[in-house]
Amino acid sequence: MRYAVLVAAVLCAGPARAEELPQNTNGIKALTPEQARTLVRRESHILKLNGLSTLDADTAQRVAEFRGSVELDGLTTLHPNAAKAFSALRGRDLYLRGLSKLDVDTAESLAELQVRSLDLSGLPELDKAAANALAKFKGDELVLNGLNPTDAESAVVLWGNYGSDFKTKLERWVPNNTDLLKTLTVPQVEYLIKRHKGELCLNGLKDLPEDVAKTLARFSTAIHLKGLATLSDPAAIALGKHKPRALYLHGLRSLSDEAAEGLSQHTGALALDGLNTLSDKAAVALVKTKGQLDLNGLMSLSDATAITLAKHDYKICLDGLTTLSDAAAEAFGRQKGIARFRGLKPGELSDKAEKALVANPRLDLPRWLQDLNR
């Protein structure tokens, strides 16, 4: 009892002398660099200083000499200099679960620490700048359990940098709007395959590495990749194995013959509305797809390409065409599949072409052309 009264008196009076530091280190309310040095020598495994509400850089530097984990859950704010002072705390865990806000300078200092684990689970929110800074953290575990999962921008920054292959405990807050993702790794795709429900929209991706494409091909629902302007041949070959759902690649402006051959293995709908040209060889490949083929960006067709596309056994959409040659119209007039030509203009077709088209009931034609058959 007498000891407890003595400790209380010392704490109320201000920082205790080094020789008077209590055994329960959580009861320490203020700490000097000298006292910190004493505790570092005295304690083992974990240093609990959860009673501190402030910490200056000099004291933080002494605390960082501890060869174990450090708890400072009583701090609600942390100066960047104090955060940087922990640089000597290598290979250990740092608990700052009481921080209620984090500015970008402090986040940058914390991200540079070479600790094993950084626990900031008390943070209720994190702006994009601070998230970008924290994303540079190279330790094993970044704990941010308190963050609001609906904070889309920060979620994208952190999950986009780490994802399920990094122990951030952020798996639960992959952004609901996956279009916000700008990059994607194989482990992240594997996580999406297990957890994501419904169609997968990745329209924010500008590049698709082959290994990511191979993993995406395992996805069982439709995939939207409208942000891709180019697609490598290996990536196209990988995506061609995606089945049996739709694959949307509206952003592609060109497609090599090899890429077309790779995509020809696809067994679901294939949307390539961004293409404005198509080689005869690419057309030969694409008609082998087993599903709807959208080529609404094509403004003209050579007779050879038209004859080839007319061999497609499924639905093909060519709404960008305003006219067809007689040879092309006759080829589609014999088509066994369904072809859609909603962009054809009056006066652009010859009488022969008009008759060939309206004779095929499987063609989806503009109203003015349908009326000719009545």
Secondary structure, 3 states (H helix, E strand, C coil): CHHHHHHHHHHHHCCCCHHHCCCCHHHCCCCCHHHHHHHHHHCCCEEECCCCCCCCHHHHHHHCCCCCEEECCCCCCCCHHHHHHHHHCCCCEEECCCCCCCCHHHHHHHHCCCCCEEECCCCCCCCHHHHHHHCCCCCCEEECCCCCCCCHHHHHHHHHHCHHHCECCCHHHCCCCHHHCCCCCHHHHHHHHHHCCCCEECCCCCCCCHHHHHHHCCCCCCEECCCCCCCCHHHHHHHCCCCCCCEECCCCCCCCHHHHHHHCCCCCCEECCCCCCCCHHHHHHHCCCCCCEECCCCCCCCHHHHHHHCCCCCCEECCCCCCCCHHHHHHHHCCCCCEECCCCCCCCCCHHHHHHHHCCCCEECCHHHHHHHC
